[in-house]
Amino acid sequence: MQPIILHLDMNSYFATAEQQDNPAWRGKVLGVCEHLGGIIIAASIEAKKWGIKTGTPVWEAKKIYPKIILTHTRAEAYRKYNRLLVKLVSDYTDKIEIASIDEVYLDLTKACNIRKVVSGELLVASNPFEEAVEIAKEIKQRMKTEVGDYLTCSVGIAENKLLAKIASDMQKPNGLTVIKNQELGIENQEKQYLEHALVVTMDELYKKLRLVDVPGIGRRMEKRLNALGIHTLLELKNFPQSLLVAAFGPIAGYHFYNMGQLRGSWKPAVHQENDIKSIGHMYTLPQEFRQPKFFVPVLYKLCEMVGRRIRKKNLSGNIIIFYVRGQNYESYGESEKLSFYTDDGREIFSQCMRIFQRLSIKPGEFKMIGITVAGLRPMQRQLSLFGTQERSARLTQALDKINSKYGDFTVCRVPILAAGKVFRDSIGFGRVKEM
Protein backbone atom coordinates (compact mmCIF):
# COMPACT_ATOMS: atom_id res chain seq x y z
CA MET A 1 0.00 0.00 0.00
CA GLN A 2 1.49 3.31 -1.09
CA PRO A 3 1.94 5.68 1.90
CA ILE A 4 0.40 9.10 1.23
CA ILE A 5 1.08 12.01 3.59
CA LEU A 6 -0.39 15.48 3.01
CA HIS A 7 1.08 18.59 4.64
CA LEU A 8 -1.11 21.69 4.70
CA ASP A 9 0.41 25.08 5.56
CA MET A 10 -1.87 28.11 5.93
CA ASN A 11 -0.46 31.23 4.32
CA SER A 12 0.51 34.51 5.96
CA TYR A 13 -2.95 36.05 5.67
CA PHE A 14 -3.92 33.63 8.42
CA ALA A 15 -0.87 34.60 10.45
CA THR A 16 -1.44 38.33 10.18
CA ALA A 17 -4.04 39.22 12.78
CA GLU A 18 -5.35 42.49 11.37
CA GLN A 19 -6.04 40.92 7.98
CA GLN A 20 -8.48 38.46 9.51
CA ASP A 21 -11.05 41.22 9.97
CA ASN A 22 -9.92 44.10 7.77
CA PRO A 23 -9.21 43.51 4.06
CA ALA A 24 -7.69 47.01 3.88
CA TRP A 25 -4.56 45.60 5.54
CA ARG A 26 -3.93 43.13 2.73
CA GLY A 27 -0.87 43.84 0.67
CA LYS A 28 0.86 45.67 3.53
CA VAL A 29 4.29 44.81 4.91
CA LEU A 30 3.20 43.35 8.24
CA GLY A 31 4.89 41.50 11.06
CA VAL A 32 3.21 39.76 13.99
CA CYS A 33 5.26 39.69 17.19
CA GLU A 34 4.73 38.60 20.79
CA HIS A 35 5.63 42.06 21.98
CA LEU A 36 7.17 45.01 20.21
CA GLY A 37 10.55 44.43 21.84
CA GLY A 38 10.83 40.79 20.77
CA ILE A 39 10.91 38.84 17.53
CA ILE A 40 8.67 38.41 14.51
CA ILE A 41 6.68 35.19 14.89
CA ALA A 42 4.81 35.58 11.59
CA ALA A 43 5.26 37.84 8.58
CA SER A 44 3.07 38.75 5.65
CA ILE A 45 4.03 37.66 2.15
CA GLU A 46 5.12 41.22 1.40
CA ALA A 47 7.39 41.25 4.47
CA LYS A 48 8.95 37.94 3.47
CA LYS A 49 9.89 39.44 0.10
CA TRP A 50 12.06 41.90 2.03
CA GLY A 51 13.74 39.06 3.91
CA ILE A 52 11.69 39.48 7.09
CA LYS A 53 10.67 36.05 8.36
CA THR A 54 9.86 34.12 11.52
CA GLY A 55 12.56 34.66 14.13
CA THR A 56 13.72 38.02 12.80
CA PRO A 57 14.32 40.43 15.72
CA VAL A 58 11.99 43.43 15.64
CA TRP A 59 14.92 45.86 15.55
CA GLU A 60 16.31 44.06 12.51
CA ALA A 61 12.92 44.03 10.78
CA LYS A 62 12.65 47.79 11.28
CA LYS A 63 16.14 48.21 9.87
CA ILE A 64 15.26 46.17 6.78
CA TYR A 65 11.97 47.99 6.22
CA PRO A 66 11.42 51.03 8.50
CA LYS A 67 7.75 51.35 7.52
CA ILE A 68 6.86 47.81 8.60
CA ILE A 69 3.57 47.62 10.50
CA LEU A 70 3.87 45.61 13.72
CA THR A 71 0.87 44.00 15.40
CA HIS A 72 0.40 41.79 18.44
CA THR A 73 -0.90 38.24 18.24
CA ARG A 74 -4.59 37.56 18.71
CA ALA A 75 -4.32 34.09 20.08
CA GLU A 76 -8.01 33.27 20.35
CA ALA A 77 -8.60 34.21 16.71
CA TYR A 78 -5.80 31.86 15.64
CA ARG A 79 -7.19 29.05 17.77
CA LYS A 80 -10.61 29.59 16.20
CA TYR A 81 -9.27 29.18 12.67
CA ASN A 82 -7.14 26.23 13.71
CA ARG A 83 -10.24 24.48 15.10
CA LEU A 84 -12.12 25.15 11.88
CA LEU A 85 -9.24 23.78 9.82
CA VAL A 86 -8.92 20.61 11.91
CA LYS A 87 -12.67 20.06 11.74
CA LEU A 88 -12.55 20.35 7.95
CA VAL A 89 -9.65 17.92 7.37
CA SER A 90 -11.15 15.44 9.84
CA ASP A 91 -13.66 14.57 7.11
CA TYR A 92 -10.86 12.83 5.21
CA THR A 93 -8.92 10.93 7.89
CA ASP A 94 -8.71 10.43 11.64
CA LYS A 95 -4.90 10.35 11.48
CA ILE A 96 -4.11 14.03 11.93
CA GLU A 97 -1.07 15.70 13.47
CA ILE A 98 -1.35 19.38 14.40
CA ALA A 99 2.21 20.49 13.74
CA SER A 100 1.58 24.12 14.68
CA ILE A 101 -1.22 26.67 14.89
CA ASP A 102 -1.21 27.05 11.08
CA GLU A 103 -0.15 23.66 9.72
CA VAL A 104 -1.29 20.04 9.87
CA TYR A 105 -0.25 16.65 8.55
CA LEU A 106 -2.78 14.13 7.26
CA ASP A 107 -2.17 10.42 6.72
CA LEU A 108 -4.28 9.72 3.62
CA THR A 109 -2.91 6.24 2.95
CA LYS A 110 -6.24 4.47 3.43
CA ALA A 111 -8.26 7.23 1.81
CA CYS A 112 -6.16 7.19 -1.37
CA ASN A 113 -5.35 3.50 -1.84
CA ILE A 114 -8.83 2.50 -2.96
CA ARG A 115 -10.30 0.41 -5.75
CA LYS A 116 -12.77 1.67 -8.31
CA VAL A 117 -15.50 -0.06 -10.26
CA VAL A 118 -15.04 0.20 -14.01
CA SER A 119 -17.76 -0.90 -16.50
CA GLY A 120 -19.80 -2.24 -13.63
CA GLU A 121 -17.56 -5.23 -13.02
CA LEU A 122 -13.85 -4.67 -13.44
CA LEU A 123 -12.05 -3.55 -10.29
CA VAL A 124 -8.87 -1.56 -10.72
CA ALA A 125 -6.69 0.15 -8.14
CA SER A 126 -6.84 3.93 -8.20
CA ASN A 127 -3.73 6.03 -8.47
CA PRO A 128 -3.10 7.08 -4.83
CA PHE A 129 -1.43 10.34 -5.85
CA GLU A 130 -4.35 11.19 -8.10
CA GLU A 131 -6.75 10.66 -5.22
CA ALA A 132 -4.57 12.78 -2.92
CA VAL A 133 -4.47 15.64 -5.42
CA GLU A 134 -8.27 15.59 -5.72
CA ILE A 135 -8.59 15.68 -1.92
CA ALA A 136 -6.10 18.57 -1.73
CA LYS A 137 -8.07 20.56 -4.34
CA GLU A 138 -11.29 19.93 -2.44
CA ILE A 139 -9.75 21.04 0.86
CA LYS A 140 -8.45 24.23 -0.74
CA GLN A 141 -11.91 25.03 -2.09
CA ARG A 142 -13.71 24.23 1.17
CA MET A 143 -11.32 26.44 3.12
CA LYS A 144 -12.73 29.49 1.39
CA THR A 145 -16.30 28.70 2.38
CA GLU A 146 -15.82 26.99 5.76
CA VAL A 147 -12.72 28.64 7.27
CA GLY A 148 -12.16 32.05 5.65
CA ASP A 149 -12.95 33.40 2.20
CA TYR A 150 -9.54 35.08 1.85
CA LEU A 151 -7.53 32.11 3.15
CA THR A 152 -5.27 30.01 0.98
CA CYS A 153 -2.73 27.34 1.77
CA SER A 154 0.20 25.51 0.27
CA VAL A 155 -0.11 21.74 0.13
CA GLY A 156 2.59 19.10 -0.19
CA ILE A 157 1.90 15.44 -0.99
CA ALA A 158 4.52 12.72 -0.63
CA GLU A 159 5.24 9.34 0.89
CA ASN A 160 6.51 10.66 4.23
CA LYS A 161 6.25 13.72 6.47
CA LEU A 162 9.67 15.13 5.65
CA LEU A 163 8.99 15.10 1.91
CA ALA A 164 5.46 16.43 2.37
CA LYS A 165 6.81 19.38 4.36
CA ILE A 166 9.46 20.05 1.70
CA ALA A 167 6.77 19.86 -0.99
CA SER A 168 4.49 22.41 0.69
CA ASP A 169 7.42 24.84 0.97
CA MET A 170 8.18 24.68 -2.75
CA GLN A 171 5.17 26.68 -3.97
CA LYS A 172 4.04 29.27 -1.47
CA PRO A 173 1.62 30.82 -0.72
CA ASN A 174 -1.01 28.83 -2.64
CA GLY A 175 0.76 25.94 -4.32
CA LEU A 176 0.19 22.22 -4.69
CA THR A 177 3.29 20.05 -5.04
CA VAL A 178 3.61 16.28 -5.38
CA ILE A 179 6.90 14.48 -4.72
CA LYS A 180 7.02 11.00 -6.17
CA ASN A 181 9.61 8.31 -5.85
CA GLN A 182 11.21 7.82 -9.25
CA GLU A 183 10.57 4.11 -9.02
CA LEU A 184 6.84 4.79 -9.29
CA GLY A 185 7.32 6.76 -12.50
CA ILE A 186 5.15 9.55 -13.84
CA GLU A 187 3.16 8.35 -16.80
CA ASN A 188 1.88 10.69 -19.50
CA GLN A 189 -1.75 10.15 -18.54
CA GLU A 190 -0.93 11.18 -14.97
CA LYS A 191 0.22 14.61 -16.11
CA GLN A 192 -3.38 15.47 -16.99
CA TYR A 193 -4.67 15.25 -13.44
CA LEU A 194 -1.53 16.94 -12.17
CA GLU A 195 -1.79 19.90 -14.51
CA HIS A 196 -2.51 22.21 -11.55
CA ALA A 197 0.28 20.73 -9.42
CA LEU A 198 4.05 20.77 -9.54
CA VAL A 199 5.40 17.22 -9.81
CA VAL A 200 8.92 16.56 -8.58
CA THR A 201 10.85 13.29 -8.38
CA MET A 202 13.25 12.36 -5.61
CA ASP A 203 16.26 12.68 -7.92
CA GLU A 204 15.19 16.20 -8.89
CA LEU A 205 15.12 17.21 -5.22
CA TYR A 206 18.80 16.45 -4.83
CA LYS A 207 19.50 18.90 -7.65
CA LYS A 208 17.07 21.64 -6.49
CA LEU A 209 17.37 21.71 -2.70
CA ARG A 210 20.01 23.34 -0.55
CA LEU A 211 20.84 21.88 2.85
CA VAL A 212 18.86 24.64 4.60
CA ASP A 213 15.80 23.79 2.49
CA VAL A 214 15.44 20.57 4.48
CA PRO A 215 13.36 21.08 7.66
CA GLY A 216 15.63 20.67 10.67
CA ILE A 217 18.79 22.01 9.06
CA GLY A 218 19.39 25.66 9.90
CA ARG A 219 22.32 27.95 9.23
CA ARG A 220 24.29 26.78 12.25
CA MET A 221 23.86 23.12 11.42
CA GLU A 222 24.74 23.84 7.80
CA LYS A 223 28.09 25.22 8.97
CA ARG A 224 28.75 22.09 11.04
CA LEU A 225 27.94 19.89 8.05
CA ASN A 226 30.14 22.06 5.83
CA ALA A 227 33.02 21.45 8.26
CA LEU A 228 32.64 17.73 7.53
CA GLY A 229 32.83 18.40 3.80
CA ILE A 230 29.07 18.22 3.25
CA HIS A 231 27.89 21.16 1.14
CA THR A 232 24.94 19.73 -0.79
CA LEU A 233 22.02 17.45 -0.06
CA LEU A 234 23.48 14.83 -2.41
CA GLU A 235 26.73 14.87 -0.44
CA LEU A 236 24.74 14.35 2.77
CA LYS A 237 22.96 11.41 1.14
CA ASN A 238 26.27 9.75 0.22
CA PHE A 239 28.09 10.57 3.46
CA PRO A 240 28.82 7.44 5.57
CA GLN A 241 26.42 6.96 8.42
CA SER A 242 29.24 5.89 10.74
CA LEU A 243 31.00 9.25 10.29
CA LEU A 244 27.78 11.18 11.00
CA VAL A 245 27.30 9.16 14.18
CA ALA A 246 30.91 9.85 15.19
CA ALA A 247 30.41 13.59 14.64
CA PHE A 248 26.92 14.08 16.14
CA GLY A 249 26.34 11.04 18.34
CA PRO A 250 24.15 7.97 17.74
CA ILE A 251 20.76 9.71 17.79
CA ALA A 252 21.51 12.92 15.90
CA GLY A 253 23.92 11.15 13.53
CA TYR A 254 21.31 8.58 12.53
CA HIS A 255 18.73 11.38 12.21
CA PHE A 256 20.89 13.37 9.78
CA TYR A 257 21.65 10.23 7.80
CA ASN A 258 17.91 9.63 7.36
CA MET A 259 17.43 13.26 6.35
CA GLY A 260 20.04 12.77 3.64
CA GLN A 261 18.04 9.79 2.38
CA LEU A 262 14.90 11.98 2.53
CA ARG A 263 13.25 9.49 4.84
CA GLY A 264 10.54 10.38 7.28
CA SER A 265 8.17 8.80 9.74
CA TRP A 266 4.49 9.16 10.56
CA LYS A 267 3.87 9.62 14.27
CA PRO A 268 0.44 11.14 14.88
CA ALA A 269 0.43 13.50 17.85
CA VAL A 270 -2.06 11.41 19.82
CA HIS A 271 -0.77 10.74 23.30
CA GLN A 272 -2.18 8.54 26.00
CA GLU A 273 -2.01 10.06 29.48
CA ASN A 274 0.66 7.58 30.58
CA ASP A 275 2.80 8.53 27.56
CA ILE A 276 3.26 12.11 28.79
CA LYS A 277 6.62 12.35 30.56
CA SER A 278 6.61 16.05 31.46
CA ILE A 279 4.50 19.21 31.30
CA GLY A 280 5.96 22.69 31.37
CA HIS A 281 5.50 26.32 30.49
CA MET A 282 8.06 28.91 29.39
CA TYR A 283 7.51 32.64 29.01
CA THR A 284 9.63 35.52 27.73
CA LEU A 285 8.75 38.75 29.48
CA PRO A 286 8.15 41.99 27.57
CA GLN A 287 10.98 44.47 28.00
CA GLU A 288 8.98 46.81 30.24
CA PHE A 289 8.28 44.05 32.79
CA ARG A 290 11.83 42.79 33.35
CA GLN A 291 11.97 44.21 36.85
CA PRO A 292 12.56 42.51 40.24
CA LYS A 293 9.02 43.24 41.48
CA PHE A 294 7.51 41.07 38.75
CA PHE A 295 9.67 38.00 39.38
CA VAL A 296 7.63 36.31 42.11
CA PRO A 297 4.19 37.06 40.58
CA VAL A 298 5.29 35.76 37.15
CA LEU A 299 6.91 32.66 38.60
CA TYR A 300 3.84 31.96 40.75
CA LYS A 301 1.50 32.29 37.81
CA LEU A 302 3.64 30.00 35.64
CA CYS A 303 3.61 27.38 38.41
CA GLU A 304 -0.17 27.61 38.72
CA MET A 305 -0.54 27.27 34.94
CA VAL A 306 1.64 24.15 34.91
CA GLY A 307 -0.20 22.73 37.93
CA ARG A 308 -3.56 23.19 36.26
CA ARG A 309 -2.40 21.50 33.05
CA ILE A 310 -1.16 18.54 35.11
CA ARG A 311 -4.48 18.29 36.96
CA LYS A 312 -6.41 18.36 33.67
CA LYS A 313 -4.50 15.22 32.68
CA ASN A 314 -5.15 13.69 36.13
CA LEU A 315 -1.40 13.34 36.66
CA SER A 316 1.16 14.29 39.28
CA GLY A 317 4.95 14.58 39.17
CA ASN A 318 7.95 14.43 41.47
CA ILE A 319 10.66 16.25 39.46
CA ILE A 320 10.66 20.07 39.34
CA ILE A 321 12.82 21.76 36.68
CA PHE A 322 13.40 25.51 36.97
CA TYR A 323 15.05 27.48 34.15
CA VAL A 324 15.94 31.15 33.79
CA ARG A 325 17.56 33.03 30.92
CA GLY A 326 19.35 36.28 31.72
CA GLN A 327 19.43 39.57 29.81
CA ASN A 328 22.67 38.57 28.06
CA TYR A 329 21.31 35.14 27.06
CA GLU A 330 23.20 33.30 29.81
CA SER A 331 21.15 30.38 31.13
CA TYR A 332 20.64 29.09 34.67
CA GLY A 333 18.73 25.98 35.57
CA GLU A 334 18.45 23.11 37.99
CA SER A 335 16.12 20.27 38.86
CA GLU A 336 14.86 18.89 42.15
CA LYS A 337 13.52 15.40 42.74
CA LEU A 338 10.86 15.30 45.44
CA SER A 339 10.07 12.53 47.89
CA PHE A 340 6.39 12.89 46.96
CA TYR A 341 4.21 13.59 43.91
CA THR A 342 2.34 16.85 43.41
CA ASP A 343 -0.02 18.66 41.06
CA ASP A 344 -0.34 21.78 43.22
CA GLY A 345 0.91 25.07 41.77
CA ARG A 346 1.81 26.38 45.25
CA GLU A 347 4.02 23.39 45.94
CA ILE A 348 5.66 23.70 42.51
CA PHE A 349 6.32 27.39 43.24
CA SER A 350 7.84 26.57 46.64
CA GLN A 351 10.26 24.08 45.07
CA CYS A 352 11.17 26.53 42.28
CA MET A 353 12.02 29.20 44.84
CA ARG A 354 14.32 26.77 46.63
CA ILE A 355 16.12 26.12 43.36
CA PHE A 356 16.23 29.83 42.54
CA GLN A 357 17.91 30.63 45.85
CA ARG A 358 20.74 28.27 44.89
CA LEU A 359 21.33 30.01 41.56
CA SER A 360 23.60 33.04 41.19
CA ILE A 361 21.16 35.37 39.48
CA LYS A 362 19.24 38.37 40.73
CA PRO A 363 15.47 38.70 40.07
CA GLY A 364 15.91 41.81 37.92
CA GLU A 365 18.36 40.14 35.54
CA PHE A 366 15.99 37.64 33.93
CA LYS A 367 14.17 37.84 30.60
CA MET A 368 12.68 34.35 30.40
CA ILE A 369 11.40 31.88 32.99
CA GLY A 370 10.65 28.21 32.40
CA ILE A 371 8.97 25.64 34.66
CA THR A 372 8.65 21.92 33.97
CA VAL A 373 7.25 19.10 36.09
CA ALA A 374 8.54 15.65 35.11
CA GLY A 375 8.33 12.13 36.46
CA LEU A 376 4.60 12.16 35.76
CA ARG A 377 2.27 9.34 36.72
CA PRO A 378 -1.50 8.97 37.16
CA MET A 379 -2.70 10.81 40.25
CA GLN A 380 -2.93 8.61 43.36
CA ARG A 381 -4.08 10.64 46.36
CA GLN A 382 -3.29 9.36 49.82
CA LEU A 383 -4.97 10.41 53.06
CA SER A 384 -2.91 12.78 55.22
CA LEU A 385 -2.74 12.54 58.99
CA PHE A 386 -4.51 15.84 59.73
CA GLY A 387 -6.52 16.19 56.51
CA THR A 388 -4.61 19.24 55.27
CA GLN A 389 -3.86 17.73 51.86
CA GLU A 390 -7.51 16.81 51.37
CA ARG A 391 -8.67 20.36 52.18
CA SER A 392 -6.06 21.84 49.85
CA ALA A 393 -7.09 19.46 47.05
CA ARG A 394 -10.78 20.36 47.47
CA LEU A 395 -9.94 24.08 47.31
CA THR A 396 -7.86 23.56 44.17
CA GLN A 397 -10.64 21.55 42.55
CA ALA A 398 -13.13 24.30 43.34
CA LEU A 399 -10.85 26.94 41.78
CA ASP A 400 -10.40 24.79 38.67
CA LYS A 401 -14.16 24.37 38.32
CA ILE A 402 -14.82 28.12 38.57
CA ASN A 403 -11.98 29.04 36.20
CA SER A 404 -13.06 26.43 33.67
CA LYS A 405 -16.50 27.98 33.56
CA TYR A 406 -15.67 31.68 33.69
CA GLY A 407 -12.13 31.84 32.27
CA ASP A 408 -8.59 31.24 33.48
CA PHE A 409 -7.65 33.02 36.73
CA THR A 410 -11.14 34.48 37.27
CA VAL A 411 -10.47 33.42 40.85
CA CYS A 412 -6.82 33.10 41.81
CA ARG A 413 -4.40 33.34 44.70
CA VAL A 414 -3.13 36.78 45.69
CA PRO A 415 0.46 36.60 44.33
CA ILE A 416 -0.86 36.18 40.78
CA LEU A 417 -2.69 39.51 40.92
CA ALA A 418 0.63 41.37 41.09
CA ALA A 419 1.57 39.99 37.66
CA GLY A 420 -0.90 42.51 36.24
CA LYS A 421 -0.59 42.85 32.47
CA VAL A 422 2.73 41.03 32.21
CA PHE A 423 1.11 38.01 30.57
CA ARG A 424 -0.45 38.43 27.16
CA ASP A 425 -2.51 35.72 25.55
CA SER A 426 -0.34 34.52 22.71
CA ILE A 427 0.34 31.59 20.48
CA GLY A 428 3.50 30.65 18.63
CA PHE A 429 3.72 29.64 15.00
CA GLY A 430 6.31 26.99 15.64
CA ARG A 431 5.69 23.36 16.46
CA VAL A 432 3.18 22.70 19.26
CA LYS A 433 2.22 19.64 21.23
CA GLU A 434 -1.00 20.92 22.70
CA MET A 435 -3.69 23.32 21.52
N, C-alpha and C positions, 0 to 999 in steps of 0.2 A: 504494500500500500504506500503510495507516494505521500510523504509528509508535506503538508501545506501550512505555512505560517504566514499570517498577515499582520503587518505592523502599520498602525494608523497614527499619524502625527498631525494634530490640529495646527493650523497656521497661526501667525502672529496676531491676526485680528482677534482671535480668542484670547491671546495673552495680554492684549492691550486693553486695560479696563475701560477707559473712556469710550472706546469704539463699540463696546457692547450695547450702549444706549444712545450714542450720538454719532450718526453717520458723518457729521461735519468734521470729525477728527480723522477720518480715513485719508490716507495719503500723507499724513504728517510724520515727521521724524520723532518717534516716541520711544521712551524707555520706561519700563516698569521696575521699580526698585522697592526694597523692603523699607528703607528710609533714605532720605535725601543725602545722607552722609555715607551710604554703603555702596553696594554694587548693583548693577543692572541684572535683574533675574529674568527679564524677557524684553525683547526689542521688536519693534515693528519691522516690516520688510524694508521700509525706507531707511531705517536706522542701520540695519544689517548691511545695506549697500555701502554705507560709510565705514564699515568695519566695526560697528558697535554691536556686540553680541552678549550672550549670557556670560556673566562673570566679569564683565568690564567694569572697573571702578567708576563711580559717578564722575570723579574729577577728570578721569581720562576721557570719558564720553563727552563731557563738556569741552574738553580741549579739542577733540576730533570734530565736534559739531556744536559750537557755542549756542545755537538756537534750539537745541534739543529740548523737547517738552518732557518733563519728568512727572510721573504719577505714581501714587502708592497702589499697592495691591488691594483688590477687593475680594478677599478670600471666599466669602459666601457665594458671590456671583460665579467664581471659578468652580466651586464645588457643585453648584446647581447645574452648570453645563456639563461637568464631568458625569454627574448622575444621569443626565439625559443621554449622553453618549453611550455610557455603559448599558443603559436600558435598551438602546437601539441595537447595539451589536449582540446583545444577549439573545436576539431572535435567531441568530445564526449558529451559535455554539455556546456551550456552558463552560468551555475551557478558555477563560479570559484572564489575562494578567494586566493589572493596571500598573503600568511602568512609571507614570507620573501623572500630574493633574491634567496634562493635555496629550497623553499618548497611551495606547493600549496595544497588546498583542492578542491575536486570536489564533487558536489552533483549529484550522478548518479541514483537517485531514479527513474526518468522517463525512463532513458536509460536501466535500469535493470529489472524493473517490466513490462515485455512485455509478449505477448502471442504468441505461436508458432503453426504453422499448422502441424498436424500429420496425415499421411495417406490421405492427400488431403482434409480432412473434419474436423476432430476432433481438437478443439482448447483447448490447455492446457496452464496453466500459467507456465512460465519459473521459474527456481530457481534464484532469484535475486542475491544471492551470487555467483552462478555459472557464471552468466553473468558478474558480477563485476570482478571476477578472470580472465576471458577471456580478458576483457578490459585492466586490469592491465598488463597481459602478453604481449598484443599487444603494449601498451605504452612503456614497457621496451624494446621491440625489435625495435620499431621505434626510440627510443632515440639514439640508436647506429648509425642509418643511417641519421637522420634528425637533431640531436643536437650535438653529439660528439661520435666518435666511441669507446672511452675509458670510456664513462660515464655510470655509473650504478646508481640505486636508490633503496631505500627501500620503500615499499608500505604497507600501512595499510588499511584494509577495515572493516567497522563496521557500526553501526546504528546511531552514532553521532560523532561529531568532536573530542571530548575528547578521545573516544575509538579508533578512527582511528589514532590519534596521538600516543597513547600508542602502538597500533599495529605496526606502522612503526618503532618504537624504539626497538622492540623486536628482530628483525633480521637484524642488520646492518652489512655490508654496502649494501647488494644486496638482501634483503629478501622480502618475500611476506607473510603477516600474516592476517588471518581473525578472527575477534572476533564475535562470535555469541551468542545471548541470548539463554540460556539453554532451554527456552520454545519452541524455534523453532526446537530444536533437531538437531542432525547430523546423518543422515541415512547412512547406509553402502554404498549405491550407490553414495552418495555425496563424499565419501573419494577418489573416483577415479579421479574426476576432481580437487580435492584439493591435489593431491599427490605431487605437487611442492610448496605447501603452508603450513604454520603452522596454524592449526586450534585450537583456544582457546575459551573456554566458559567463561561466566561471573564469574561463581563460581570458576573456575580455577585461574582467575586473582586475586581474593582475597587471594589465597594461594601463588601466585608467586610474586606479586608486593610489594615493600616497599613503604612507604609514599612518598619518594623522587622520585619514579618512575612515579608519577602522575604529568603531566605538571602543573606548578603553585605552587607546593610545593617544596621549596628549603630547605637548611639546617637550616636556621633561623626559617622558619615557622614550620619545623619538631620539633624543640626544644619547640616552643610555644604549639604545639599540645601535645607533650610529657608531658608538665607541666599540661595539663588537664587530663592526664592519657590515652592519645591516642597514641599508639605505632605501630599499624598496620592499614592497610587499612580497614580490617574487623571491627576493633574497631571504626574507623571513620564512617563507614557505620551505625553502631548501636548506635552511640552517639546521644543523644537527640538534635534535632534542636534548641530547646529553649535555651539550655546551650551554643551552638555554637554562637547563636545570642547575648547572654549575654556577651560572652567573646570577640567577634570580631565586634559586631555591626550588624545591620539588613542586610546590603548588603553583607559584607564579610562573616558573619555567615551563611547566606542562600547559598552563593556561595560554601563554604566548605562542607555544608551538601549535596549539589548536587554532588560535587566531590566524596564524600563518596559513593553516590548511583551510581557513574559512569555515570551520566547524562551529556548531552551536548546539545548545540544548534547550529543550522545552521544560520549564519548571513553573507551572502555574502558581501564582502567589496565593495559594489557599493553604492556610496553616491550621492545624489542630491546636487546641489550647496547650497540650503537652509538648508541642514542637517549639513553642516560643521560649527562647533561652533568656532573653533580657528585654526590658522596656525602659526607654529613656527619653529625655527631652533636652534639647540644646537651644540656647537663645543668644543672639548677638544684640547687645543693647544699642539703641540709637546714641549718637554722639552726646546729645544734651543730657543723657541720663547716666553717664559713666562717672558717678559721684559716690563717695562712701555711704551716704545716707540711703541709697537705693539698694545696697548690696543684700542686706538681710531680707527686705520685702521681696526682692526678685528671687532670691534663693528659696525662700519659703513658698512662694507661689509655684515655682518649678517643681518643688518636692510634692506639693499638693496635686499638681497636674499629673505627675508620674504615678502617685498613689492612686488617683482615681482611675487612670487607665489600667492599672494592675487589678483593681477591684472589679472593673467591668469584665475582665477576663476570668474572674474568680480565682486569682492566683496570689501568691505571696513569695517574697524572695529573701535571701539572707546575705547577699553581697551588695554593698553600696559603693558605687564608683562616682567620684567627684572630680570634675575637670574644669579648669579655668584657663582662659587665654588672656595674656596681658596686652597692654597697649602696643607693645613692640613685637607682638606675635610670639613671644615666649610662652611656653605651655607648662602648666603645673597640674598634676593629677595624682590621685592615689585611690586605692580601694580598701574596703574594710569588710571582713567576713564576720557576720554576727553569729551569736550562739542561738539565735531564734529567727523565725521567719516573720516578716511584717508586710502589710499593705497600707500602713498608716503614713500619711504625708508628714505628720509631726515627728514621727520616729525617724523617718528618712532625713528630715531636716536636721534633727539632733545629731545624727551620725555624720552628716555632711559638715556640720560646724566643727565636730571633733577633728575631722580630716583637715579642714581649712586651717585650724589653729596650728597644725603641724607644718603647714606650707609657708614658705618665705615670700608671701605676697600680701600687700596691703589692699584693703577693700576698694580704694579709689583707683587702683591700677588695672582693673579688669575691663575687658570689652566683651567677653563671651563666657557664659556659664553653662556647664553641661552636667546633668544628673542621670545616672543609669542604675537600675536595680536588676541584678542578675541572680542566678541560682534559683530560678522560678520553679514553683511546683504548685499543684492544685491546693487551694486554701483548705487547711485543716485546723479549725479553731479548737483550742483546749480551754477548759475552765480554769480561771485563776483563783487563787486562794481567797481574795477579798472581793472578787467580782469587778475589779476596776477595768480589766480588759473588756469584759462584756459590756459595761456601760459605755466605754469609749467606742466600741464597735457599733453599738446601737445609735450613738450620736452621729457617727460617720455615715451610717446607712441612711439616717434621716436627712442629713445634708445632701447626700447623693441624690436622694429621691426628689428633694425640692429643686436642686440645680438641674436635674434632668428635665423637669417639667417647665421651669421658668428661665433656664439659661445658666451657663457656667458662672459660678461665683456670685449668683444672686444672693446667697447667704454664704458667708465665709468667715474664717477666723481673722482676728484683728490685724496681725502682721501683714496680711495680703493687701489691706486697704491702703497702706503706705506706698504700695507699688504704683498707685495712681494710673497715669497714662503711659507708663513705661512699655507695657505690652500692647502690641497692635495685632489684631487678627490678620494673619498672613498665611500664605501657602507658597511653597517653593515649586519651581518648574523642573527640578531634578527628579531623580528616582525616589519613589515613596513606597513604604511598606503598608501604610494604613491610610485610609481616607476618612 
